[in-house]
Amino acid sequence: MGLLDLPNELLLDIPQYLEYGWDLTAFGLVNRRLHNIINTYLYRTFLPVRSDEALYWAVENANESALACLLEAGVLENVHEYTAHEVLRSAISNGHDQILERLIGKGVTSIHPEEEEPVSGIEAWHRFYDTPLLSAVNAGHVTVVRTLLMHGIDDPNSGINVGLLSYAASCGNLAVMKYLMDEVGFEPNEPSYDGGTALEYAVRSGQTQAAELLLERGADPNLHSGDNGSPLMTAAQHCHLETVRLLLAHGSIVNPTPTQMKPPISSAFTKEPGDKAAIIRLIADCMNLDLLRIGHENRELLLNIASVLGKAELVQELLQQSGYPEDIWSGEEHQYDLVPLGPLEWAVEAAQVSVVSMILEFGVNGGGRKPLTIAIQKGHAQIAKVLLERNSGEYRRTSWFNGLLLSAFDEITCFELLLEYGADPTDVVDGEISLVEYVLMCGNLSLAQALVRHGYPLEFLFPTYWIRGASFLSYACRGGKKMREYIFQNGFDLDNIKNDEIQLVTREAIQREDGAVASFFLNRGYTIPRDHYLPDCIHLAAGLRNWDNPTETLLDVLLRSGVDINARDEDQQTCIWYAVTNLGHTQLKLLLERGADPLLLDSNGHSPLLHAATQYSGARCCVEYIQIIFEWIDLHWAELSREEIHQELSEAEAEAAKRTNSKIARILQRYRRIRFDSV
């Protein structure tokens, strides 16, 4: 009797005897009748115990047909109470509107489970800020927002949802913003739940395109929202230059008014990082600065503005009128606060050399930490030199001055300037790390060369002592090829280094996949003895993926020095195992060519073949590894034990199937049948 002639009762029993998933698939692909029988078997057998997993899979993969079958089979009756809410959240976040429609149709309408008692505390706060609409807006999915509103899943006029337009503006989701304004009815000037407008949210986040859209739709550029001031003040405070430019082009008020004596430009004098001087110049060009001569507070602001703009005569006039004391700013009180507070600091920030010189001549104390720190960090070498010429003796008495060398890492001119004025690179910053260690760790060759030019020899840069668990030689080798070439071409003598230090540096290089450093020392005759804590160097090298010298690999260097290619580590694992674990495709081929055995068992009785079959869930690299090992078996077939090969293939096939690596199991099964059926 043929398969298709069997009664359904018998056909329904067949699937339970099929060992692998691909056999079930093949059985179901015979015709529609068998497909329906397989589905019946799968849903009847697995749905009660794997409902959560199946539902998650269908939603995450946006498989609408699979979800429809699951919902029809009653999957929601078996899932955990949180699963339905989580899959709804997933559909919203990923923009799967068709999936969302089906879930809503089955009554899944909330992303939070219902509680018998009202929630409070942090859970209440979380639920207030975590709504379906807000999640959809955050992800930028217009169709999902439309679906939620169409089904009434969330109220756009309650709670935090009142600020949906503001939230969309802060995320820069233009499509969602247009939908909310055009079809839902949100107004651009409508306040959010906290009083802020959508324009304020956009400019605070630096979303210039969102701000432009709101202005085109009628948003008021001068509307104050709560205590946050105008949008221009917010943009200036957060140093968003292009947003400031946009607001000025749309008529933002820049001068003080009877109702707002504090002009927007005052917000540019801020702690936020960014090009503050450029923003101040941009706003000042649109202002009537004479209006700031009224009132003591505004005159101080005008003095700072004039310092940024480089108006030396105005600065001098204001200083004389105000009668500022000589210590207008010493910088000592807020030594870690690098935000400019006075005219000197703002002149330094804006690189106004003439204004800086004039303020110093006026008698303002420039010996504080802040002016010089700003000059060094901004790379204003000329201003730094002016400050150093005036106060170098006072600076040299502090370890803070030596620490400025770290701030000058990206400014070689300032770095050398500090060295000229006595900064000590041997000083340890905050008791933790020295300048030399930073130079080596960063591989900054230009700084190393600068130190040498200023009289610090290589023996100073790379001494033979240890710090923080690693030697300076180790740091030097991490600095890259140019750093290594520089120190060794300029007379650095390896003979002064202890052999155990070089061994450790070489091992470190192998561990971080730096074949060039390891080869550098191994080619000079240094060896790495095995210890009880780390695998042998051959095993570490087998896991390298980046070869610095393709003509002679690190493995070749190790093998030439007499290392056993089949050596085992403490777990009896060979270098083949490390090559497979670390995606060492090239290394695996090389090891097999050099005589490595892929069938040696570790302490768990597993071979590299079995390890390759179970390591990467059927990934392409895993298939390539197995094919490489097959080629090795074919090449050495006459020398191998048939029983051993059959056993290894069978075990690897069974483990791959157990871990649902169907592709790998199928390849192993095919090879085993071909190889042994042909014998």
C-alpha positions in Angstrom: 0.0 0.0 0.0 1.5 3.4 -1.0 2.0 6.2 1.5 -0.8 8.3 0.1 -3.2 5.4 0.4 -2.8 5.1 4.2 -5.6 6.2 6.4 -5.2 9.6 8.2 -5.0 7.8 11.6 -1.8 6.0 10.5 -0.4 9.0 8.7 -0.9 11.1 11.9 1.3 8.6 13.8 4.2 8.7 11.4 5.6 12.2 12.4 6.4 11.0 15.9 8.9 8.6 14.5 10.7 11.1 12.4 14.0 12.0 14.1 14.9 15.3 12.5 13.1 18.5 11.6 14.0 18.3 7.9 12.3 14.9 7.8 9.1 16.5 9.1 9.4 19.2 6.5 9.9 16.7 3.7 7.0 14.7 4.8 4.7 17.8 4.9 5.8 18.9 1.4 4.5 15.7 -0.4 1.1 17.2 -0.9 -1.5 19.4 0.8 -3.1 16.5 2.6 0.2 15.5 4.3 0.9 19.2 5.0 -2.3 19.5 6.9 -1.6 16.3 8.8 1.9 17.6 9.8 0.4 20.8 11.0 -2.2 19.0 13.0 0.5 16.9 14.7 2.8 19.9 15.4 0.0 22.0 16.9 -1.4 19.2 18.9 2.0 18.1 20.2 3.9 21.3 20.8 1.5 24.2 21.1 0.5 23.5 24.8 4.1 23.5 25.9 5.8 26.0 23.5 3.1 28.6 23.0 5.2 31.6 24.2 8.2 30.6 22.0 6.0 30.1 18.9 4.1 33.4 19.4 7.3 35.4 19.9 8.8 33.8 16.8 5.8 34.6 14.6 5.7 38.3 15.8 9.4 38.9 15.7 9.7 37.5 12.2 6.5 39.3 11.0 5.1 35.9 9.8 1.5 36.8 9.4 0.4 33.3 8.2 2.1 31.6 11.1 0.5 34.0 13.5 -2.9 33.5 12.0 -2.5 29.7 12.5 -1.4 30.2 16.1 -4.2 32.5 17.0 -6.7 30.2 15.3 -5.3 27.3 17.4 -5.8 29.2 20.6 -2.3 30.2 21.4 -3.3 33.1 23.6 -5.0 30.6 26.0 -1.6 28.9 26.7 0.9 31.8 26.8 2.2 33.5 29.9 0.3 36.5 31.1 3.1 38.9 30.1 3.8 37.3 26.7 0.8 38.8 24.9 1.7 42.3 26.1 5.3 41.9 25.1 4.5 40.7 21.6 2.1 43.7 21.2 5.0 46.0 22.2 7.3 44.2 19.7 4.8 44.6 16.9 4.5 48.3 17.7 8.3 48.9 18.0 9.1 47.0 14.8 6.4 48.6 12.7 4.5 45.4 11.9 1.1 46.9 11.4 -0.5 43.8 9.9 0.7 41.7 12.9 -0.6 44.5 15.1 -4.1 44.3 13.5 -4.3 40.5 14.1 -3.3 40.9 17.8 -5.8 43.7 18.4 -8.4 41.6 16.7 -7.9 38.9 19.3 -8.2 41.3 22.1 -4.5 42.1 22.8 -4.8 45.9 23.4 -2.3 46.7 26.2 1.4 46.6 26.6 1.0 46.3 30.4 -0.8 43.5 32.3 -3.8 44.4 34.4 -3.2 44.6 38.1 -5.8 44.0 40.8 -4.5 46.9 42.8 -3.6 50.3 41.4 0.1 50.6 40.8 2.2 53.3 42.4 5.7 54.5 42.8 8.2 53.8 40.0 5.8 51.4 38.3 3.2 54.1 38.0 5.8 56.5 36.7 7.0 53.8 34.1 3.5 53.2 32.9 2.8 57.0 32.5 5.8 57.3 30.2 5.3 54.0 28.4 2.2 54.0 26.3 1.5 52.2 22.9 1.3 55.5 21.1 4.5 56.8 22.5 6.3 53.6 21.6 5.0 53.9 18.0 6.0 57.6 17.8 9.5 56.8 19.2 10.0 54.2 16.5 8.7 56.5 13.8 6.0 54.1 12.4 3.1 56.2 10.9 1.1 53.1 10.0 1.3 51.8 13.5 0.2 55.1 15.0 -2.7 55.2 12.6 -3.7 51.6 13.5 -3.6 52.3 17.2 -5.7 55.4 16.9 -8.1 53.7 14.5 -8.8 51.0 17.0 -8.9 53.3 20.0 -6.1 51.5 21.7 -4.7 54.7 23.3 -6.1 58.1 24.0 -4.1 60.9 22.3 -5.7 63.5 24.6 -4.7 62.0 28.0 -1.6 61.7 30.1 1.7 62.0 28.4 0.0 61.3 25.0 -0.9 65.0 25.0 2.8 65.6 24.1 2.9 63.2 21.2 3.8 65.9 18.7 6.5 67.2 21.0 7.9 63.7 21.4 7.9 63.2 17.7 9.6 66.5 17.2 12.3 65.6 19.8 12.9 62.3 17.9 13.0 64.1 14.5 10.3 61.9 13.0 8.9 64.2 10.3 6.5 61.7 8.8 4.8 61.1 12.2 4.7 64.8 12.9 3.0 65.5 9.6 0.4 62.8 10.3 -0.3 64.1 13.8 -0.8 67.6 12.6 -2.6 66.9 9.3 -4.9 64.0 10.3 -5.1 63.8 14.1 -5.4 67.5 14.6 -2.4 68.4 16.8 -1.6 72.1 16.8 2.1 73.3 16.6 1.7 75.8 19.5 -0.3 73.4 21.7 1.5 72.9 25.0 2.6 69.4 26.0 1.8 67.7 29.3 4.6 69.7 31.0 3.9 73.0 29.3 6.6 72.8 26.7 5.8 73.2 23.0 6.8 71.0 20.2 9.1 73.6 18.9 10.9 73.8 22.2 11.4 70.0 22.2 12.7 70.1 18.7 15.3 72.9 19.3 16.4 71.3 22.6 17.2 68.1 20.8 18.9 69.9 17.9 16.3 68.6 15.4 16.6 71.4 12.9 14.4 69.8 10.2 11.6 69.2 12.8 11.9 72.8 14.0 11.7 74.0 10.4 8.6 71.9 9.7 6.9 73.3 12.8 7.7 76.9 11.9 6.3 76.3 8.4 3.1 75.0 10.0 2.7 78.2 12.1 4.7 77.6 15.3 5.5 80.8 17.1 9.3 81.2 17.4 8.9 83.6 20.4 6.4 81.6 22.4 7.7 81.1 25.9 7.0 77.7 27.5 7.0 77.7 31.3 10.3 78.6 32.8 12.3 77.5 29.8 12.2 80.8 28.0 11.9 81.2 24.3 13.0 78.5 21.7 16.0 80.7 20.8 17.2 80.7 24.4 16.8 76.9 24.5 18.7 76.4 21.2 21.5 78.8 22.4 21.7 77.1 25.8 22.2 73.6 24.1 24.7 75.0 21.5 22.7 74.0 18.4 24.2 76.4 15.9 22.1 75.5 12.9 18.9 75.6 14.9 19.8 79.1 16.2 20.4 80.2 12.6 16.9 78.8 11.6 15.1 80.6 14.5 16.9 83.9 13.7 15.8 83.6 10.0 12.1 83.2 11.2 12.1 86.3 13.4 13.1 85.3 16.8 13.4 88.2 19.2 17.0 88.9 20.1 16.9 92.2 22.0 15.8 92.6 25.6 12.2 93.7 26.0 10.2 95.3 28.9 8.8 91.8 29.7 12.0 90.0 29.2 15.0 92.0 30.3 17.3 89.0 29.9 18.1 88.6 26.2 18.3 85.2 24.5 22.1 85.6 24.0 22.6 85.2 27.7 21.7 81.5 27.3 24.6 81.0 25.1 27.0 81.4 28.0 26.3 77.9 29.0 27.9 74.7 30.3 27.0 72.7 27.2 29.8 71.6 24.9 29.8 73.1 21.5 30.9 76.1 19.5 29.5 78.7 21.9 31.5 81.6 20.5 30.0 81.0 17.0 26.5 81.1 18.5 27.2 84.3 20.4 28.6 86.0 17.2 25.5 84.8 15.3 23.0 86.3 17.7 25.1 89.4 18.4 25.1 90.3 14.7 21.3 90.6 14.9 21.2 92.6 18.2 21.4 96.3 19.2 24.2 95.9 21.8 23.7 99.4 23.1 20.5 98.2 24.8 22.7 96.2 27.1 24.3 99.2 28.6 21.3 99.6 30.8 21.5 97.7 34.1 24.5 96.2 35.9 23.7 92.6 34.9 23.4 93.5 31.3 26.6 95.4 31.3 28.4 92.3 32.6 26.8 90.4 29.8 27.9 93.0 27.3 31.4 92.8 28.5 31.5 89.0 27.9 29.9 89.5 24.4 32.5 92.2 23.5 35.2 89.8 24.6 33.9 87.1 22.3 33.5 89.5 19.4 37.0 90.9 19.8 35.9 94.5 20.5 39.0 95.4 22.5 38.0 99.1 22.9 34.5 98.3 24.1 36.0 95.8 26.6 38.4 98.4 27.9 35.6 101.0 28.2 33.4 98.6 30.1 36.2 97.5 32.4 37.0 101.1 33.3 33.4 101.9 33.9 32.7 98.9 36.1 35.8 99.2 38.2 36.3 95.5 38.3 38.8 94.3 41.0 42.1 92.8 39.8 41.0 89.3 40.8 37.8 89.5 38.6 38.4 85.8 38.0 41.1 83.7 39.7 39.8 80.3 38.5 40.8 78.6 41.8 37.3 78.4 43.3 35.9 76.2 40.5 39.1 74.4 39.3 37.2 71.5 37.8 34.4 73.6 36.2 35.8 74.4 32.8 32.9 76.7 31.8 34.0 80.3 31.1 32.6 82.8 33.6 34.3 86.1 32.9 35.6 88.2 30.0 39.1 86.8 30.1 37.8 83.2 29.8 35.4 84.1 27.0 38.1 85.9 25.1 40.3 82.8 25.4 37.3 80.6 24.3 36.9 82.8 21.2 40.7 83.0 20.5 40.7 86.8 20.7 44.4 87.4 21.3 44.3 91.2 21.4 41.4 91.2 23.9 43.2 88.6 26.2 46.4 90.8 26.2 44.4 93.9 26.9 42.4 92.3 29.8 45.7 91.1 31.3 47.2 94.6 31.0 44.2 96.0 32.7 45.1 94.0 35.8 42.8 91.0 35.7 44.4 88.0 37.2 45.1 85.5 34.5 46.9 83.0 36.7 43.9 80.9 37.4 43.5 77.4 36.0 40.5 78.1 33.8 42.0 80.4 31.2 45.0 78.3 30.4 43.0 75.1 30.5 40.6 76.4 27.9 43.4 77.7 25.7 45.1 74.3 25.8 42.0 72.3 25.2 40.9 74.5 22.3 44.4 74.4 20.8 44.9 78.2 21.0 48.7 78.0 21.3 49.2 81.8 20.8 46.9 82.6 23.7 48.4 79.9 25.8 51.8 81.4 25.2 50.6 84.8 26.4 49.2 83.3 29.6 52.3 81.2 30.2 54.7 84.2 29.7 52.8 86.1 32.3 52.3 83.4 34.9 54.7 80.5 34.2 56.2 80.6 37.7 52.9 80.4 39.4 51.8 77.5 37.1 54.9 75.5 37.7 54.2 75.2 41.4 51.2 72.9 40.8 50.8 69.3 39.7 47.7 70.6 37.8 50.0 72.3 35.4 51.7 68.9 34.6 48.3 67.4 34.1 47.6 69.9 31.3 49.9 67.7 29.1 47.1 65.2 29.0 44.7 67.9 27.8 47.1 68.7 24.9 47.2 65.2 23.5 45.5 66.3 20.3 47.3 69.6 20.1 51.0 68.9 19.5 51.9 72.7 19.4 50.4 73.2 22.8 51.9 70.0 24.1 55.4 71.2 23.2 54.7 74.7 24.5 53.9 73.2 28.0 57.1 71.2 27.9 59.0 74.4 27.1 57.5 76.2 30.1 58.4 73.4 32.5 55.5 70.9 32.6 56.8 67.6 34.0 55.8 64.5 32.0 57.1 62.2 34.7 54.4 63.4 37.2 51.6 60.9 37.9 48.1 62.4 37.4 45.8 62.0 40.4 47.9 59.2 41.7 46.7 56.9 38.9 48.4 57.2 35.5 51.4 59.0 34.1 51.7 60.9 30.8 54.1 58.3 29.5 51.6 55.5 30.0 49.0 57.5 28.1 51.4 58.1 25.3 52.1 54.4 24.9 48.5 53.2 25.4 47.3 55.6 22.7 50.1 54.8 20.3 50.7 58.5 19.8 53.9 58.6 17.9 54.0 62.4 17.5 53.9 62.9 21.3 56.6 60.3 21.8 58.8 62.1 19.3 58.1 65.4 20.9 59.2 64.1 24.3 62.4 62.8 22.7 63.0 66.2 21.0 62.7 67.9 24.5 65.5 65.7 25.9 63.7 62.7 27.3 65.5 59.6 26.0 64.0 56.3 25.0 65.1 54.8 28.2 62.8 57.3 30.0 59.9 56.6 27.6 60.2 52.8 27.9 61.8 51.8 31.2 61.9 48.2 32.3 59.5 48.4 35.2 55.9 47.5 35.7 52.8 49.5 36.2 49.2 48.5 36.7 49.9 44.8 35.8 51.7 45.4 32.5 55.1 46.6 31.4 55.9 49.8 29.5 57.3 47.6 26.7 53.8 46.0 26.5 52.2 49.4 26.1 54.8 50.4 23.5 54.0 47.3 21.5 50.3 48.1 21.6 50.9 51.5 20.1 51.0 50.1 16.5 53.5 49.4 13.9 54.9 52.9 13.6 55.5 53.2 17.3 57.3 49.8 17.3 59.4 50.8 14.3 60.3 54.1 15.9 61.5 52.8 19.2 63.5 49.9 17.8 65.0 51.9 14.9 66.1 54.6 17.4 68.3 52.4 19.5 66.0 50.8 22.0 68.0 47.7 23.2 66.1 44.5 23.8 69.1 43.1 25.6 68.3 45.3 28.6 64.9 43.6 28.9 64.4 40.5 31.0 63.3 37.5 29.0 60.3 36.8 31.2 59.0 40.3 30.4 59.3 39.7 26.6 57.6 36.3 27.0 54.7 38.0 28.7 54.5 40.8 26.1 54.5 38.1 23.4 51.8 36.1 25.0 49.7 39.3 25.4 50.2 40.1 21.7 48.9 36.6 20.8 45.9 37.0 23.0 44.9 40.3 21.5 45.4 38.9 18.0 48.5 41.0 17.2 50.6 38.7 15.1 53.1 41.4 14.2 54.3 41.9 17.8 54.4 38.2 18.5 56.3 37.5 15.4 58.7 40.3 16.1 59.9 38.7 19.3 59.6 35.0 18.2 61.7 35.7 15.1 64.4 36.9 17.4 64.6 33.6 19.3 62.4 34.3 22.3 60.3 31.4 23.4 57.1 31.2 25.5 57.0 28.3 28.1 53.7 26.8 29.0 52.2 27.6 32.4 49.3 26.4 34.4 47.1 29.4 33.8 46.9 30.0 30.1 46.8 27.7 27.0 50.0 27.2 25.1 51.0 29.9 22.6 50.1 27.6 19.7 46.5 27.4 20.9 46.3 31.2 21.2 47.8 31.7 17.8 45.3 29.2 16.3 42.5 31.6 17.2 44.0 34.6 15.5 41.9 36.1 12.6 44.2 39.0 11.5 47.5 38.2 9.9 50.0 41.0 9.6 52.4 39.0 7.4 50.5 36.6 5.0 53.8 35.2 3.6 54.8 33.8 7.0 52.1 33.3 9.6 52.6 33.4 13.3 51.8 29.6 13.3 54.7 29.0 11.0 57.0 30.9 13.3 55.8 28.8 16.3 56.1 25.5 14.4 59.6 26.4 13.2 60.6 26.9 16.8 59.6 23.3 17.6 56.1 23.6 19.0 54.0 20.5 18.8 51.1 21.2 16.5 48.9 18.6 18.3 49.9 19.7 21.8 47.0 19.7 24.2 46.1 22.3 26.9 44.9 21.5 30.4 41.5 20.5 29.1 43.1 18.2 26.5 42.0 20.6 23.7 44.2 21.0 20.6 44.9 24.0 18.4 42.2 22.8 16.0 39.6 23.4 18.7 40.8 27.0 19.2 40.7 27.6 15.4 37.1 26.5 15.2 36.1 28.4 18.4 37.6 31.7 17.1 36.4 31.6 13.5 39.9 30.8 12.3 39.0 29.6 8.8 42.5 30.3 7.4 44.2 28.9 10.5 42.2 25.6 10.3 43.4 25.0 6.7 46.9 25.9 7.7 46.9 23.6 10.7 45.6 20.6 8.7 48.2 21.3 6.1 50.9 21.3 8.7 49.8 17.9 10.2 47.2 18.7 12.9 44.7 15.9 13.7 41.0 17.1 13.7 39.8 13.8 15.4 41.8 14.0 18.7 39.4 14.0 21.6 39.4 16.5 24.5 38.7 15.7 28.2 35.0 15.5 27.5 35.4 13.0 24.7 34.6 15.6 22.0 36.5 16.0 18.8 37.0 19.3 16.8 34.6 17.8 14.2 31.9 17.6 16.8 32.7 21.0 18.1 32.4 22.5 14.6 29.1 20.8 14.1 27.6 22.4 17.2 29.3 25.7 17.5 27.5 28.2 15.3 23.9 27.1 14.7 24.4 26.3 11.1 26.3 29.4 10.2 28.2 29.5 6.9 31.6 29.4 8.6 30.6 26.2 10.4 29.7 24.5 7.1 33.1 25.6 5.7 34.9 24.1 8.7 33.1 20.8 8.3 33.8 20.7 4.6 37.5 21.4 5.3 37.6 18.5 7.7 35.8 16.3 5.2 38.6 17.1 2.7 41.2 16.1 5.3 39.3 12.8 6.0 39.2 12.0 2.2 42.9 12.7 1.9 43.8 10.5 4.9 41.1 7.9 4.4 43.5 5.0 3.9 45.2 5.7 7.2 42.1 6.2 9.4 40.0 3.8 11.4 36.6 3.3 9.7 34.9 2.6 13.0 36.3 5.7 14.5 35.3 7.9 11.6 31.8 6.4 11.5 31.4 7.0 15.2 32.6 10.6 15.0 30.3 11.4 12.1 27.3 9.8 13.9 27.9 11.7 17.1 28.4 15.0 15.4 25.2 14.5 13.4 23.2 13.6 16.5 24.5 16.6 18.4 23.8 19.0 15.5 20.2 17.7 15.2 19.7 18.0 19.0 20.7 21.6 18.8 18.4 22.2 15.8 21.4 22.7 13.4 19.4 21.0 10.7 21.7 22.1 7.8 24.8 20.8 9.5 23.1 17.6 10.5 22.0 17.0 7.0 25.5 17.6 5.6 27.0 15.2 8.1 24.3 12.6 7.4 24.9 12.9 3.6 28.7 12.6 3.9 28.4 9.6 6.2 26.1 7.8 3.9 28.1 8.5 0.8 31.4 7.6 2.4 30.3 4.4 4.0 27.8 3.2 1.4 30.6 3.4 -1.2 32.9 1.3 0.9 
